[in-house]
Amino acid sequence: MKSELIVLFGDQLRWFIHLNWKQRLCVLYFCLNFCLIFSVSEDNLLWALFVVLNFGASVRLLKRHVPLNDLED
């Protein structure tokens, strides 16, 4: 299982390992918010607005601090 995951995500893992601690924190913050945006429901509109604004802030941090040129599609 581990070898299969390394084959699938090897390039992304090598890219992530070469980041410094601040850039890694920005990437993990983005991933957390990305997962959180799919778990929000429309029951509480204020909570949904907070999640969307927080996701926007994480995208801004990701664009500002993390070099995305090294990643391939």
Secondary structure, DSSP 8 states (H G I E B T S, - for coil): -HHHHHHHHHHHHHHHHTS-HHHHHHHHHHHHHHHHHHH--SS-HHHHHHHHHHHHHHHHHHHHHS--TT---
